[in-house]
Structure formats: C-alpha cells, structure tokens
Amino acid sequence: MPDPTQKPRIAIGADHAGFHLKEAVKRFLREQGYEVQDVGTDSEASVDYPDFARLVAEKVARGEADLGLLACGTGIGMAMTANKVPGIRAAVAHDAFTARLARQHNNANVLALGGRVLDEPTALAIVREFLNAQFEGGRHQRRLEKIAALENTLQETEQAARSGNHGA
C-alpha cells in the first residue's frame, strides 16, 4: 500500500455463487469509506469464476488496487485462479483467525470467501479482520522471499521453454 494512513483501494469480484456475499461486502466497505472497484458479476446467472478472479488479481498485481476480495461457492476456486497471477498471494478464510494470519504471516493481498460456506455477519467479520491486520515481516519476510524466488524461477523456466531455449 502506498500510504499506510489511507485506506487501501479494493478490487472485488465474484461468480454467481458469491454474488450476494460480494454485494454485502461491497456495501459494508463503501459504508466504511473504502474505494471499491467491482469487476462483477452482476447477477446470479451462471458464470465462470476464473474470469473474475483474474480481473481482480490483475488489478492488484498492476497496482490499480491495493487488495482484492473474491467470492465464489467456497473461495477455493477463486484463490487457486488468483494465485496463478504473479505477485498474488490469495488466501481462503472461513474464520477471522485465518484471515488475520493470512495478512500477518503471509502478507496475503487477496482474500477469497465462500458464499455457500459463510453467513453475512461472519463474512463481514472476516473482511474486517483481514483489512485491519498488518504484515509482521521478520521471519515471515524470509518465507515470502522464498515464495517469490520460486515464482520467478518458474516464470523464467516458462519463458525459456516458449522461446525454445531449453538450457542447451
């Protein structure tokens, strides 16, 4: 986040199973004074969750949003998809404790929620905890550096394979 005294800009998205939860979270965030960028979906009509996870994750990765919030049936598919975007650390949380630790220990920048798993009050408590927690650094920074190194190595390997350079 550029300025720790300002509220983070949040990109939010959902599929049909997370639509109602997304709307409740979006309303809560706006009431709390957060800037919210909603990438959809806009109804309960069936859609594919990877499309919305990618939109949110790319906004966070490009710095257009500081944090991302996603909702689908369980949060799992959204997190799996978002984590394919370089620089994204998406975490599924079904309780406030894991949401807090996702930020404090893993510096998660995307939170995935389950619309079929969570009721609205629980989801809002999870979001509140996620937003209020801060990365602790220290020993956790070393671990994040290892994740980033792995991500970079995998990207380099993929680029070399695409260019036909197989290390020969």
JOHU-V352724 format. One record per residue. N is the residue number from 1. RES is the residue in one small letter. OMEGA is omega in radians with two decimals (999 if undefined). D_FIRST is the distance of its C-alpha to the first C-alpha in whole Angstrom. Layout:
n & res & omega & d_first
N & RES & OMEGA & D_FIRST
N & RES & OMEGA & D_FIRST
This chain:
n & res & omega & d_first
1 & m & -3.09 & 0
2 & p & -3.08 & 4
3 & d & -3.08 & 6
4 & p & 3.12 & 6
5 & t & 3.13 & 10
6 & q & 3.09 & 9
7 & k & 3.13 & 9
8 & p & 3.01 & 7
9 & r & -3.02 & 9
10 & i & 2.98 & 11
11 & a & -3.07 & 13
12 & i & 3.11 & 17
13 & g & -3.11 & 20
14 & a & 2.92 & 23
15 & d & -3.10 & 26
16 & h & -3.11 & 30
17 & a & 3.13 & 30
18 & g & -3.05 & 26
19 & f & -3.08 & 27
20 & h & 3.11 & 28
21 & l & 3.10 & 25
22 & k & -3.12 & 22
23 & e & 3.12 & 24
24 & a & 3.13 & 24
25 & v & 3.13 & 20
26 & k & 3.12 & 20
27 & r & 3.12 & 22
28 & f & -3.11 & 21
29 & l & -3.14 & 17
30 & r & 3.08 & 18
31 & e & -3.14 & 21
32 & q & 3.07 & 18
33 & g & 3.10 & 16
34 & y & 2.97 & 13
35 & e & -3.08 & 13
36 & v & 3.06 & 15
37 & q & -3.10 & 16
38 & d & -3.13 & 19
39 & v & 3.13 & 20
40 & g & 0.00 & 23
41 & t & -3.04 & 26
42 & d & 3.13 & 28
43 & s & 3.08 & 31
44 & e & 3.10 & 32
45 & a & -3.07 & 34
46 & s & 3.09 & 34
47 & v & -3.13 & 31
48 & d & -3.07 & 29
49 & y & -3.12 & 26
50 & p & -3.13 & 25
51 & d & -3.08 & 25
52 & f & 3.07 & 22
53 & a & 3.14 & 20
54 & r & -3.14 & 20
55 & l & -3.14 & 19
56 & v & -3.10 & 16
57 & a & 3.14 & 15
58 & e & 3.08 & 16
59 & k & 3.13 & 13
60 & v & -3.11 & 10
61 & a & 3.14 & 12
62 & r & -3.13 & 12
63 & g & 3.09 & 9
64 & e & 3.03 & 11
65 & a & 3.13 & 9
66 & d & -3.12 & 6
67 & l & 3.08 & 8
68 & g & 3.05 & 12
69 & l & -3.11 & 15
70 & l & 3.06 & 19
71 & a & 2.98 & 22
72 & c & -3.12 & 26
73 & g & -3.12 & 29
74 & t & -3.02 & 27
75 & g & -3.03 & 24
76 & i & -3.12 & 25
77 & g & 3.10 & 26
78 & m & -3.13 & 22
79 & a & 3.13 & 21
80 & m & -3.14 & 23
81 & t & -3.11 & 23
82 & a & -3.11 & 19
83 & n & 3.04 & 19
84 & k & -3.14 & 21
85 & v & -3.13 & 18
86 & p & 3.12 & 17
87 & g & -3.12 & 14
88 & i & 3.05 & 14
89 & r & -3.10 & 14
90 & a & 3.14 & 16
91 & a & 3.00 & 18
92 & v & 3.06 & 21
93 & a & 3.08 & 21
94 & h & 3.06 & 24
95 & d & -3.07 & 24
96 & a & -3.12 & 22
97 & f & -3.12 & 22
98 & t & 3.08 & 21
99 & a & 3.13 & 18
100 & r & -3.13 & 17
101 & l & 3.08 & 18
102 & a & 3.10 & 16
103 & r & -3.04 & 13
104 & q & -3.04 & 14
105 & h & -3.04 & 16
106 & n & -3.11 & 15
107 & n & 3.13 & 11
108 & a & 3.11 & 12
109 & n & 3.05 & 10
110 & v & 3.09 & 13
111 & l & 3.11 & 16
112 & a & -3.08 & 19
113 & l & 3.12 & 22
114 & g & 3.12 & 25
115 & g & 3.10 & 27
116 & r & -3.08 & 31
117 & v & -2.99 & 30
118 & l & 2.95 & 28
119 & d & -3.05 & 29
120 & e & -3.13 & 27
121 & p & 3.12 & 27
122 & t & 3.13 & 26
123 & a & -3.14 & 23
124 & l & 3.08 & 22
125 & a & 3.11 & 22
126 & i & 3.13 & 20
127 & v & 3.13 & 17
128 & r & -3.13 & 17
129 & e & 3.12 & 17
130 & f & -3.09 & 14
131 & l & -3.11 & 12
132 & n & -3.12 & 13
133 & a & 3.11 & 13
134 & q & 3.10 & 11
135 & f & -3.08 & 11
136 & e & -3.13 & 14
137 & g & 3.12 & 15
138 & g & -3.10 & 18
139 & r & -3.13 & 20
140 & h & 3.11 & 18
141 & q & 3.12 & 16
142 & r & -3.13 & 20
143 & r & 3.09 & 20
144 & l & 3.09 & 17
145 & e & 3.09 & 18
146 & k & 3.09 & 21
147 & i & -3.14 & 20
148 & a & 3.12 & 18
149 & a & 3.10 & 21
150 & l & 3.13 & 23
151 & e & 3.14 & 21
152 & n & 3.11 & 22
153 & t & 3.14 & 26
154 & l & 3.11 & 26
155 & q & 3.12 & 25
156 & e & 3.12 & 27
157 & t & 3.13 & 30
158 & e & 3.13 & 29
159 & q & 3.12 & 29
160 & a & 3.13 & 32
161 & a & 3.13 & 34
162 & r & -3.10 & 34
163 & s & 3.13 & 35
164 & g & 3.12 & 38
165 & n & -3.08 & 37
166 & h & 3.08 & 38
167 & g & -3.11 & 38
168 & a & 999 & 41
